[in-house]
Amino acid sequence: MLRRVTVENGVVEGLPAADPRITAFKGIPYAAPPVGENRWRAPQPAKDWEGVLKAYKFGPISMQHVPGTDKDNLYTREWHVDSEIEMSEDSLVLNVWTPAKRADEKLPVFVWYFGGGLREGYTAEMEFDGERIARRGIVVVTVNYRLGAFGFLCHPEISAESPEFRGNFGYLDQRYGTMWVKRNIAAFGGDPENITIGGQSAGGGSVTAQVVSPLNKGLFQKAIVDSGLMITPYYPSMFGPPRTHEECEQVGVDFFEKLGVKTLAEARALDATYIRDKAEEYHIYFPVSPDGNFLVGPSDKLLLSNFGNQVPMMFGHTGTEFPMKPVATNFEELEAYAKAQFGDDAAEFLELIKSKDESFVETMYKATVQHLEFSIRMVGQERKRTGNDQPMYYWVFDPEIPGWDNPGSFHSSDLWFFFETLAKCWRPFKGKHYDLARQMCNYWCNFIKNGDPNGLDADGEPMPHWEPYTVDNDARMFFGDKAEPEVKHPSELMKFFLRMGHKRYNG
């Protein structure tokens, strides 16, 4: 087993995972600490270390509110269970799980970006244990990155200091970590020419941003976006209208005032906890910026135009996710809203959703369409229009999720299954759940290996065949109590939304 390897900054030593055929290396620095003058700068090269770096435990989590303090929160019950977890601004580290016995095995590589709204989350979350994926012959890497005020603040002084990289530092961390993987993963038995990036929620949005970045040509070969598209049939999006870089800078200027500082130098001298607490106190959201270099526009719109890296991709979502807010509270408001949203097409929209025998609540259920289904269908539609023939695979996760809280297939619940880490969860999962998790993990791993999720189950039998999704073939994989293919044609309302989406994003 590869317990000790040499990377560009020195020798690193890992430990056997629960399965001793897997070696886990945790807390490897991939960049210099982003502190002092490196706060609000693009990631800088890590320094060499002397002797052997004992990569035995996860590094500190990035600055964020303390996990596990909101006892009524669903995710506190799920995995934010340790309010004593170490936190530091010095958190640019990554973790590697490898099944390789030799450095020359050229195994496929999976690089994971965690979710959390770009404000919270960490690689040490218990569901992200890479061991089960590694057991399938894959080198797994999870990358920690900066969040919130530390990862996405913009300011005119930052732009003047570094016109090339003037924001989106969390995204740049992800990219820098993946570049480290490209340069070093062969030492762990990985193939630097067979890298798949993946992420869920904000991590899925991060994957989209990496896919459309013009800086990433050839950096990875495949991508997985789990519950990470925020394309909606209404305007603006879930997070408001797209911001210009100058508008993002103004958020930073206003934040400096709340911090009680006037200059970048003064802000860099502040304690990191103070900055974190001020951002939390004022509930400040630091938006992603179209910085003109890493990100040249809204990532969803760039994805629909097939800008950037055209690679095989997987897209999926849970059955429940986050319900969208109703767009109106009565029929009169709905009519006015429809006219503002769809102009001359408003009458068609109203005809599709209104019924004499239907309550307003029932009508609004149809109007607040599942935005992730819309998003994925939009991607398929625009891929056909622009001639992108790279395969895309679509899944829906909607099994029965046990527990006293009866949560449904909530946002992020599929992570226990794709990473096959159900045994770490408090929920009373049964045999059918473990069977489904095994299949789901198999599908992902097959895609990571060769761009096609199909293959054999653990008993040697072929798993249900998963066809690529296209506009002409509404194939998707439905992960219920077992995996089974499903064809779901768009409703007339969805067809309307898709026409409006095309107008909106390409008009």
Summary of the structure (lengths in Angstrom):
residues: 507
radius of gyration: 22.8
end to end distance: 56.0
largest distance: 76.3
contacts: 1719
relative contact order: 0.11
helix: 36%
strand: 17%
